[in-house]
Amino acid sequence: MASLGQAKSLGGVGAILVLIGTFLGAPGAVLAIIGFILVLVAVKYVADIFSNQTIFNNMIIAVVLSIIGIIALIAIVLSAFSSFIGFGNFSFMPGTAPPAGFFAFITSIIIGAAIAWIFFLIASIFLKRSYDTIGTRLNIGMFHTTGLLYLIGAATFILGVGILIIIVAEILQIVAFFSIPEQMAMGPQPMPGQMGTPPPSGTM
């Protein structure tokens, strides 16, 4: 049976690996992937504990859309690069016209980046939905903030500033997961003012 303590540990460690992988760039891709998997498992645990699979489904959709965006970007860039190689030259002398296919190559990269950005933006919306629900159920506002910053970062990523916002979101994601309590009461709680109230006089 999954526990909040397990979700806390897996999510926190996973979030740390994601952050480290971001700073390492390409060499840190493996760490980032492992981190994403651990975060995904942690979210699954939370979804199971609260019997709310929408939490996990939204996160799954976010991950799948992000993967599609990355694959689309790589495929378009590689296809454009292969076509560019077919024209024979990688460079040209200053003051001379670019080789044939150069502008098509640049245009393909821009199109690939735009497509990937759209997928990332939609993915961040689903991620925010997942974290908003977790934040509400656990009463941890840091999840709301993390989801919001991921969304803002994705929206402004194409402008360049988004990467800094996403890094901040990844840092807050670590704080959010480590803020999860080891356990919490799942049953009905006494209403405010009722705790410790003595029974009415004359009752048995």
MODAZI-V539425 format. One record per residue. RES is the residue in three letters. SS is DSSP state (helix for helix, strand for strand, loop for the rest). PHI is phi in whole degrees, 0 to 359 (none if undefined). D_FIRST is the distance of its C-alpha to the first C-alpha in whole Angstrom. Layout:
RES | SS | PHI | D_FIRST
RES | SS | PHI | D_FIRST
//
This chain:
MET | loop | none | 0
ALA | loop | 293 | 4
SER | loop | 229 | 6
LEU | helix | 296 | 10
GLY | helix | 298 | 11
GLN | helix | 293 | 10
ALA | helix | 298 | 11
LYS | helix | 298 | 14
SER | helix | 293 | 15
LEU | helix | 295 | 15
GLY | helix | 295 | 17
GLY | helix | 296 | 19
VAL | helix | 295 | 20
GLY | helix | 299 | 20
ALA | helix | 296 | 22
ILE | helix | 296 | 25
LEU | helix | 296 | 25
VAL | helix | 298 | 26
LEU | helix | 296 | 28
ILE | helix | 298 | 30
GLY | helix | 299 | 30
THR | helix | 295 | 32
PHE | helix | 285 | 35
LEU | helix | 279 | 35
GLY | helix | 71 | 36
ALA | helix | 303 | 36
PRO | helix | 299 | 35
GLY | helix | 268 | 32
ALA | helix | 300 | 31
VAL | helix | 296 | 28
LEU | helix | 299 | 27
ALA | helix | 297 | 27
ILE | helix | 295 | 25
ILE | helix | 299 | 22
GLY | helix | 299 | 22
PHE | helix | 299 | 22
ILE | helix | 296 | 19
LEU | helix | 297 | 17
VAL | helix | 297 | 17
LEU | helix | 297 | 17
VAL | helix | 296 | 13
ALA | helix | 299 | 13
VAL | helix | 295 | 14
LYS | helix | 299 | 12
TYR | helix | 299 | 9
VAL | helix | 297 | 11
ALA | helix | 298 | 12
ASP | helix | 293 | 9
ILE | helix | 298 | 9
PHE | loop | 266 | 12
SER | loop | 51 | 12
ASN | loop | 228 | 15
GLN | helix | 288 | 15
THR | helix | 299 | 19
ILE | helix | 303 | 18
PHE | helix | 288 | 16
ASN | helix | 299 | 19
ASN | helix | 297 | 22
MET | helix | 291 | 21
ILE | helix | 299 | 21
ILE | helix | 300 | 24
ALA | helix | 299 | 25
VAL | helix | 294 | 24
VAL | helix | 298 | 26
LEU | helix | 296 | 29
SER | helix | 296 | 29
ILE | helix | 296 | 29
ILE | helix | 299 | 32
GLY | helix | 298 | 34
ILE | helix | 295 | 34
ILE | helix | 297 | 35
ALA | helix | 298 | 38
LEU | helix | 298 | 39
ILE | helix | 297 | 39
ALA | helix | 297 | 41
ILE | helix | 293 | 44
VAL | helix | 295 | 45
LEU | helix | 295 | 45
SER | helix | 296 | 47
ALA | helix | 294 | 49
PHE | helix | 294 | 49
SER | helix | 296 | 50
SER | helix | 294 | 53
PHE | helix | 294 | 54
ILE | helix | 299 | 55
GLY | loop | 297 | 57
PHE | loop | 276 | 59
GLY | loop | 106 | 60
ASN | loop | 234 | 60
PHE | loop | 262 | 57
SER | loop | 224 | 60
PHE | loop | 213 | 63
MET | loop | 285 | 66
PRO | loop | 303 | 66
GLY | loop | 90 | 68
THR | loop | 254 | 68
ALA | loop | 290 | 66
PRO | loop | 300 | 62
PRO | loop | 296 | 62
ALA | loop | 301 | 61
GLY | loop | 90 | 58
PHE | helix | 296 | 57
PHE | helix | 292 | 57
ALA | helix | 295 | 55
PHE | helix | 295 | 52
ILE | helix | 296 | 52
THR | helix | 297 | 51
SER | helix | 296 | 49
ILE | helix | 297 | 47
ILE | helix | 296 | 47
ILE | helix | 296 | 46
GLY | helix | 299 | 43
ALA | helix | 295 | 42
ALA | helix | 293 | 42
ILE | helix | 296 | 40
ALA | helix | 299 | 37
TRP | helix | 298 | 38
ILE | helix | 297 | 37
PHE | helix | 297 | 34
PHE | helix | 297 | 33
LEU | helix | 295 | 34
ILE | helix | 295 | 32
ALA | helix | 299 | 29
SER | helix | 293 | 29
ILE | helix | 294 | 29
PHE | helix | 290 | 26
LEU | helix | 298 | 25
LYS | helix | 297 | 26
ARG | helix | 299 | 25
SER | helix | 296 | 21
TYR | helix | 291 | 22
ASP | helix | 296 | 24
THR | helix | 293 | 21
ILE | helix | 299 | 19
GLY | helix | 299 | 21
THR | helix | 290 | 22
ARG | helix | 291 | 19
LEU | helix | 265 | 18
ASN | loop | 58 | 22
ILE | loop | 239 | 23
GLY | helix | 297 | 26
MET | helix | 297 | 26
PHE | helix | 293 | 23
HIS | helix | 299 | 26
THR | helix | 296 | 29
THR | helix | 299 | 27
GLY | helix | 299 | 27
LEU | helix | 295 | 31
LEU | helix | 292 | 32
TYR | helix | 299 | 30
LEU | helix | 295 | 32
ILE | helix | 296 | 35
GLY | helix | 297 | 35
ALA | helix | 294 | 35
ALA | helix | 294 | 38
THR | loop | 257 | 40
PHE | helix | 299 | 39
ILE | helix | 293 | 42
LEU | helix | 271 | 44
GLY | loop | 101 | 43
VAL | loop | 285 | 42
GLY | helix | 300 | 38
ILE | helix | 297 | 37
LEU | helix | 293 | 38
ILE | helix | 293 | 36
ILE | helix | 294 | 33
ILE | helix | 298 | 33
VAL | helix | 298 | 33
ALA | helix | 298 | 30
GLU | helix | 294 | 28
ILE | helix | 294 | 29
LEU | helix | 292 | 27
GLN | helix | 298 | 24
ILE | helix | 298 | 23
VAL | helix | 299 | 24
ALA | helix | 298 | 22
PHE | helix | 292 | 19
PHE | helix | 285 | 20
SER | loop | 273 | 21
ILE | loop | 293 | 17
PRO | loop | 291 | 16
GLU | loop | 296 | 14
GLN | loop | 201 | 13
MET | loop | 212 | 15
ALA | loop | 293 | 16
MET | loop | 260 | 14
GLY | loop | 277 | 17
PRO | loop | 299 | 21
GLN | loop | 257 | 23
PRO | loop | 295 | 26
MET | loop | 291 | 29
PRO | loop | 306 | 31
GLY | loop | 93 | 34
GLN | loop | 271 | 32
MET | loop | 297 | 30
GLY | loop | 82 | 33
THR | loop | 285 | 35
PRO | loop | 292 | 37
PRO | loop | 294 | 38
PRO | loop | 303 | 41
SER | loop | 297 | 44
GLY | loop | 95 | 45
THR | loop | 269 | 41
MET | loop | 264 | 40
//
